[in-house]
């Protein structure tokens, strides 16, 4: 999906990242990063999803806000299911307290049934807020900071992996090379805070014990069955990250760093596509 065009940077702003136990009465076990933002004065809750390429509203939310537009766009969800949407008129995004964040010239609206069921208005890609500076996402500390390029918040992390531009500008999503177990392979992994469980490419799975199968459903509504293997250690930069289990991504050469790992990490995503990830 194409990245929206943003206006020039504004003063540093902070956004609280919640990890609720329930959403709209549904148990989610603190497994999803949630932010509250304002659009046109309306307070809305979003999934804070680095695995998205841009800001996406549910069709219900777009209608609620009175947004119009007919330019169609087709994307795919995490299960590879095609999801049709449309670009609607631009919006002004502010923090929960009303402090201006960004004007977005156009926003993608599409059916987001599973997220709507949780009372969420859509998806916010943190990197879409990095118009000219950066966004620093501290999942462990529960805060994201949008800042100009020269701010302290935009300094690279001292410990972890650094990815030079275009680290995420290619498709609007951050990827980082990750070592799997003791193997020499370092396939690229999507940094996806919208996915709870990390996943490894099938090529790295044969040497790992198979634990069970599990199911996952994307916003397109399709249920995907996957193998769960483990334990596994993922090496991000110089830091080994042990996980009790990971899913296997069949038919893909890339893996996924999910929120099971990212929940204790920090990302600094820059407007030019460079980013760093670490503890």
Helices and strands as residue ranges (DSSP letters): E 13-16, E 22-23, E 26-27, E 34-39, E 42-48, E 56-58, H 59-64, E 71-76, E 82-95, E 100-110, H 113-116, E 122-124, G 126-129, E 134-138, E 143-147, G 152-154, E 160-163, E 175-180, E 188-191, E 199-201, G 202-204, E 210-217, E 223-229, E 232-236, E 239-243, E 246-249, E 255-257, H 259-262, E 266-270, E 275-278
